[in-house]
Amino acid sequence: MNVFYTGKALLGVLLKDWRYYRRALNAQGRAYLTLCNRTERLETAPDGNGYRCDWRYTSDLHAPKHLPSLGLKLLCRALADHPIQRLPEPRATSASPDISFIIGHRGGERLPHLLTTLESIAGQEGASVECLVVEQDQQAHLFGYLPAWVRYLYTPPPTPDLPYCRAWAFNIGVRHARGSVLVLHDNDMLVPTDYAARILQHIRQGYEALNLKRFVFYLSEAHSRGVFAGTAELMKRVPETIVQNLEAGGSIAITREGYERIGGFDEAFVGWGGEDNEFWERAHTLKVWPYGYLSLVHLWHPSQPGKYQPDNPTLRRHRELSEIPANERIARLRTLVQGEMAGPQGWTGKGPAR
């Protein structure tokens, strides 16, 4: 049955997608950014620079899964337009950076991911950046590993049973950030050299919250290990998956003023998932640029336990909060004191006290 399905899917790609992909990938300009699945529709940015996915949840590009050469060609085309470079430190630093990248981190197993991500941030051109890494763990794993240019905040959980709280990590990082523009970033995402400069361009046009991601290329385990070791180039192997419509996850940008105006992250999201979607819903009360045209690269790691479980409490909390108007959620969060080093607001050791 699986062989039959795979063969049927490949035939469908050859008959219905191959010419579409070849035309877009060989065309001048950025026609490749319009590639999507057959039933999906894209909304073009007002200035023609970027696209918003006109569907609700993330999706994988179907055709490259069955004809991997298409995925490799798309990766090469995207990174040729917006290359990723890895540097040990930024070429220039400033006490008043344009942009502050904030990354939450826990555990030693993702140290290679973090260090590689930091190298891509150091490779930014056209903007001054700083990076804050907020380590949230019972033991400090990062001492002695982070580059000197990275600012390090260690936040031991108030109780040993506190699951990872990404919202708390971001709120702490924002308190200590020096930039007027914030990039809330994951520790496993490589960014192109013009990422910060493009963010500033839209901020100067009056936008307050931005999602510039059009495609996110997920590398395989073997490819990622080669990237860590410096033995594999990004454009030499087929990506495992190509994801679209990753709205709130991975990396988003927002002005500091906008972040404070919408109440920051909700620290009641203790555990995995939901906090970024809920934050992005509130961010839409600001002036938002949701049109993606840049590509990021995701480094492989095992799936988060409980990620897609229907009884995941943080995902359930997101569903419940989504029924409440965003302005009401913002008003409540602005009455709270969040980003305290002592722990997430309301944490008692038995769950958020709300």
C-alpha positions as CSV (number, residue, x, y, z in Angstrom):
1,M,0.0,0.0,0.0
2,N,2.8,2.4,0.9
3,V,4.7,1.6,-2.3
4,F,1.4,2.2,-4.3
5,Y,0.8,5.5,-2.6
6,T,4.4,6.7,-3.1
7,G,4.3,5.8,-6.8
8,K,0.9,7.5,-7.3
9,A,2.1,10.6,-5.5
10,L,5.3,10.8,-7.6
11,L,3.2,10.4,-10.7
12,G,1.0,13.3,-9.6
13,V,4.1,15.5,-9.0
14,L,5.5,14.7,-12.4
15,L,2.2,15.4,-14.2
16,K,0.9,18.4,-12.1
17,D,3.9,20.0,-10.4
18,W,7.1,19.5,-12.3
19,R,6.5,22.0,-15.0
20,Y,5.3,24.6,-12.5
21,Y,8.4,24.1,-10.3
22,R,10.8,24.2,-13.3
23,R,9.2,27.4,-14.7
24,A,9.4,29.2,-11.3
25,L,12.9,28.0,-10.5
26,N,14.3,28.9,-13.9
27,A,12.6,32.3,-14.2
28,Q,14.3,35.6,-13.6
29,G,13.5,37.4,-10.4
30,R,11.9,35.8,-7.5
31,A,9.1,33.7,-9.0
32,Y,10.3,30.8,-6.9
33,L,8.8,32.5,-3.9
34,T,5.3,31.8,-5.4
35,L,5.8,28.0,-5.1
36,C,3.2,26.4,-2.9
37,N,0.9,23.3,-2.9
38,R,-1.9,22.9,-5.4
39,T,-4.7,23.8,-3.1
40,E,-2.9,26.7,-1.4
41,R,-3.1,30.4,-2.3
42,L,-0.7,33.2,-1.6
43,E,-1.5,36.9,-1.0
44,T,1.0,39.3,-2.5
45,A,2.5,42.1,-0.4
46,P,1.2,45.6,-1.3
47,D,4.6,46.6,-2.8
48,G,5.0,43.2,-4.4
49,N,7.8,42.3,-2.0
50,G,6.8,39.0,-0.4
51,Y,3.9,36.7,0.2
52,R,1.5,35.8,3.0
53,C,0.2,32.3,3.1
54,D,-3.6,32.4,2.9
55,W,-4.2,29.4,5.1
56,R,-4.1,28.9,8.8
57,Y,-1.5,26.4,9.7
58,T,2.0,25.5,8.6
59,S,2.4,23.1,5.6
60,D,5.2,21.2,4.0
61,L,5.8,21.6,0.3
62,H,4.5,18.4,-1.2
63,A,6.4,18.1,-4.5
64,P,9.9,18.1,-3.1
65,K,9.0,15.2,-0.8
66,H,8.5,13.0,-3.8
67,L,11.0,14.6,-6.2
68,P,13.8,15.7,-3.8
69,S,15.8,17.4,-6.6
70,L,13.2,20.1,-6.6
71,G,13.8,20.8,-2.9
72,L,17.6,21.1,-3.5
73,K,17.1,23.5,-6.4
74,L,14.8,25.6,-4.4
75,L,17.2,25.7,-1.5
76,C,20.1,26.7,-3.8
77,R,18.0,29.4,-5.4
78,A,16.8,30.9,-2.1
79,L,20.3,30.9,-0.5
80,A,21.9,32.3,-3.7
81,D,19.6,35.3,-3.4
82,H,20.0,35.6,0.4
83,P,23.1,33.7,1.5
84,I,23.9,32.6,5.0
85,Q,27.4,33.3,6.3
86,R,28.9,32.1,9.5
87,L,31.4,34.3,11.4
88,P,32.9,33.8,14.8
89,E,31.9,37.4,15.8
90,P,30.2,40.4,14.2
91,R,32.5,42.6,12.1
92,A,31.3,45.6,14.2
93,T,29.7,45.9,17.6
94,S,27.9,48.8,19.2
95,A,26.8,49.7,22.8
96,S,23.5,50.8,21.2
97,P,22.7,48.0,18.6
98,D,20.0,48.4,16.1
99,I,18.6,45.0,16.8
100,S,18.7,42.6,19.8
101,F,18.5,38.9,19.1
102,I,17.1,37.0,22.1
103,I,17.5,33.2,22.3
104,G,16.2,30.9,25.1
105,H,18.1,27.7,25.8
106,R,18.0,24.6,27.9
107,G,20.3,21.6,28.1
108,G,23.6,20.6,26.6
109,E,22.4,18.5,23.6
110,R,21.6,21.6,21.6
111,L,24.8,23.4,22.2
112,P,26.1,22.7,18.6
113,H,22.8,24.1,17.3
114,L,23.1,27.2,19.4
115,L,26.8,27.9,18.4
116,T,26.0,27.5,14.7
117,T,23.0,29.8,15.0
118,L,25.1,32.4,16.7
119,E,27.6,32.3,13.9
120,S,24.8,33.1,11.4
121,I,23.7,36.0,13.5
122,A,27.3,37.3,13.7
123,G,27.3,37.2,9.9
124,Q,24.7,40.0,9.6
125,E,25.4,42.9,7.3
126,G,23.9,46.4,7.1
127,A,22.8,46.5,10.8
128,S,24.4,46.4,14.2
129,V,23.3,43.5,16.3
130,E,23.7,42.1,19.7
131,C,22.6,38.6,21.0
132,L,21.4,37.6,24.4
133,V,21.2,33.9,25.3
134,V,19.0,33.1,28.3
135,E,19.9,29.7,29.7
136,Q,17.1,28.2,31.8
137,D,18.3,25.1,33.6
138,Q,19.1,23.6,37.0
139,Q,22.8,23.6,35.9
140,A,24.6,26.1,33.8
141,H,25.8,24.3,30.6
142,L,27.0,27.3,28.6
143,F,29.8,28.7,30.7
144,G,33.0,28.8,28.7
145,Y,31.3,27.9,25.4
146,L,29.7,31.1,24.3
147,P,31.6,33.7,22.2
148,A,32.7,36.8,24.0
149,W,30.4,39.0,21.9
150,V,27.3,37.2,23.2
151,R,25.6,38.4,26.4
152,Y,24.7,35.5,28.7
153,L,21.9,35.4,31.3
154,Y,21.6,32.3,33.5
155,T,18.2,31.8,35.1
156,P,17.9,28.7,37.2
157,P,14.3,27.6,37.6
158,P,12.7,28.4,41.0
159,T,11.7,24.8,41.4
160,P,13.2,21.6,39.9
161,D,9.9,20.6,38.4
162,L,9.5,23.7,36.2
163,P,9.3,22.6,32.5
164,Y,11.0,24.8,30.0
165,C,9.2,28.2,29.8
166,R,10.1,29.9,26.6
167,A,7.8,32.9,27.5
168,W,9.8,33.6,30.7
169,A,13.1,33.4,28.8
170,F,12.0,35.9,26.2
171,N,10.6,38.3,28.8
172,I,13.9,38.2,30.8
173,G,15.9,38.8,27.6
174,V,13.8,41.7,26.6
175,R,14.4,43.4,30.0
176,H,18.1,43.2,29.4
177,A,18.2,43.9,25.7
178,R,19.7,47.2,24.5
179,G,18.2,47.4,21.0
180,S,14.9,49.2,20.1
181,V,14.0,46.2,17.8
182,L,13.8,42.7,19.1
183,V,14.2,39.4,17.3
184,L,12.7,36.5,19.3
185,H,14.7,33.6,17.9
186,D,15.1,29.9,18.4
187,N,18.5,28.2,19.0
188,D,18.3,26.0,15.9
189,M,17.6,28.6,13.1
190,L,20.2,30.0,10.7
191,V,19.4,33.4,9.2
192,P,20.6,35.0,6.0
193,T,23.1,37.8,6.1
194,D,20.5,40.5,5.3
195,Y,17.9,39.3,7.8
196,A,18.5,42.2,10.3
197,A,18.9,44.8,7.6
198,R,15.6,43.8,6.0
199,I,13.9,43.9,9.4
200,L,15.1,47.5,9.9
201,Q,13.9,48.4,6.4
202,H,10.3,47.5,7.3
203,I,10.6,49.0,10.8
204,R,11.6,52.3,9.2
205,Q,8.4,52.1,7.0
206,G,6.4,52.1,10.2
207,Y,5.8,48.4,10.8
208,E,6.0,47.2,14.4
209,A,5.9,43.4,14.1
210,L,7.3,41.3,11.3
211,N,7.4,37.8,10.0
212,L,9.8,37.7,7.0
213,K,10.0,33.9,6.7
214,R,8.8,32.5,3.4
215,F,10.4,29.1,3.5
216,V,12.2,27.2,6.3
217,F,14.4,24.4,5.1
218,Y,14.7,21.6,7.6
219,L,18.0,19.7,7.3
220,S,18.4,16.0,8.0
221,E,20.3,14.7,11.0
222,A,23.3,13.7,8.9
223,H,23.4,17.1,7.1
224,S,23.1,19.0,10.4
225,R,26.0,17.1,11.9
226,G,28.1,17.8,8.9
227,V,27.2,21.5,9.2
228,F,28.2,21.5,12.9
229,A,31.6,19.9,12.0
230,G,32.1,22.2,9.0
231,T,32.3,19.3,6.6
232,A,28.9,19.9,4.8
233,E,27.7,22.9,2.9
234,L,24.1,24.0,3.2
235,M,23.5,23.8,-0.5
236,K,25.0,20.4,-1.2
237,R,22.4,18.1,0.3
238,V,18.6,17.8,-0.2
239,P,16.5,19.3,2.6
240,E,14.4,16.9,4.6
241,T,11.3,19.1,4.6
242,I,10.4,22.6,3.4
243,V,7.9,24.4,5.6
244,Q,5.7,27.3,4.8
245,N,3.6,29.6,7.0
246,L,5.7,29.3,10.1
247,E,4.1,32.5,11.3
248,A,5.1,32.9,15.0
249,G,7.6,30.1,15.4
250,G,11.3,30.1,14.9
251,S,12.0,33.8,14.5
252,I,9.9,37.0,14.6
253,A,10.7,40.6,15.0
254,I,9.0,43.3,17.0
255,T,9.7,46.8,18.3
256,R,10.4,47.1,22.0
257,E,7.6,49.6,22.3
258,G,5.2,47.1,20.5
259,Y,6.4,44.3,22.7
260,E,5.6,46.2,25.9
261,R,2.3,47.5,24.5
262,I,0.9,44.0,23.9
263,G,2.1,42.8,27.3
264,G,5.1,40.6,26.3
265,F,4.8,36.8,26.4
266,D,2.3,35.1,28.7
267,E,4.4,33.3,31.3
268,A,1.5,31.0,32.2
269,F,2.6,29.0,29.1
270,V,4.9,26.6,31.1
271,G,6.0,23.7,28.9
272,W,6.1,23.3,25.1
273,G,3.9,25.0,22.6
274,G,1.2,27.6,22.1
275,E,3.0,30.6,23.6
276,D,4.2,31.9,20.2
277,N,0.9,31.6,18.5
278,E,-0.9,33.4,21.3
279,F,1.7,36.1,21.2
280,W,1.4,36.5,17.5
281,E,-2.4,36.9,17.8
282,R,-1.9,39.8,20.2
283,A,0.9,41.2,17.9
284,H,-1.8,41.7,15.2
285,T,-3.1,44.6,17.2
286,L,0.0,46.4,16.0
287,K,1.0,47.3,12.4
288,V,2.2,43.9,11.1
289,W,4.2,43.0,8.0
290,P,3.3,39.3,7.4
291,Y,4.8,38.9,3.9
292,G,7.6,36.5,3.7
293,Y,10.5,36.5,1.2
294,L,13.5,35.2,3.1
295,S,14.5,31.6,3.8
296,L,15.8,30.3,7.1
297,V,17.5,26.9,7.7
298,H,16.4,24.7,10.6
299,L,19.0,22.3,12.2
300,W,17.8,18.8,13.0
301,H,17.0,17.7,16.5
302,P,14.6,15.1,17.9
303,S,11.0,16.1,18.1
304,Q,9.9,17.7,21.3
305,P,8.1,15.2,23.6
306,G,4.4,15.8,23.6
307,K,4.6,18.3,20.8
308,Y,1.4,17.2,19.0
309,Q,-0.4,15.5,21.8
310,P,-4.1,16.6,21.9
311,D,-3.9,16.8,25.7
312,N,-0.9,19.1,25.7
313,P,-1.8,21.7,28.4
314,T,-0.1,24.6,26.8
315,L,-1.8,24.0,23.4
316,R,-5.1,23.7,25.3
317,R,-4.4,27.0,27.0
318,H,-3.8,28.6,23.6
319,R,-7.1,27.3,22.3
320,E,-8.9,28.7,25.3
321,L,-7.2,32.1,25.2
322,S,-8.0,32.4,21.5
323,E,-11.7,32.7,22.4
324,I,-10.9,35.9,24.3
325,P,-10.4,39.1,22.4
326,A,-6.8,40.1,22.0
327,N,-7.3,43.5,23.6
328,E,-8.7,41.8,26.8
329,R,-5.7,39.5,27.0
330,I,-3.3,42.5,26.6
331,A,-5.1,44.4,29.3
332,R,-4.7,41.5,31.7
333,L,-1.0,40.9,30.9
334,R,-0.2,44.6,31.4
335,T,-1.3,44.4,35.0
336,L,1.3,41.6,35.7
337,V,5.0,41.9,36.5
338,Q,6.8,39.5,34.2
339,G,10.4,38.8,33.3
340,E,11.5,38.5,36.9
341,M,14.7,36.5,37.5
342,A,13.0,34.7,40.4
343,G,10.7,32.7,38.0
344,P,7.7,32.9,35.8
345,Q,4.9,35.0,37.0
346,G,2.5,32.9,39.1
347,W,4.6,29.7,39.2
348,T,4.0,27.8,42.4
349,G,5.7,24.5,41.6
350,K,2.3,22.9,40.9
351,G,1.4,24.9,37.8
352,P,0.7,28.6,37.1
353,A,-1.4,30.3,39.8
354,R,-4.0,31.9,37.6
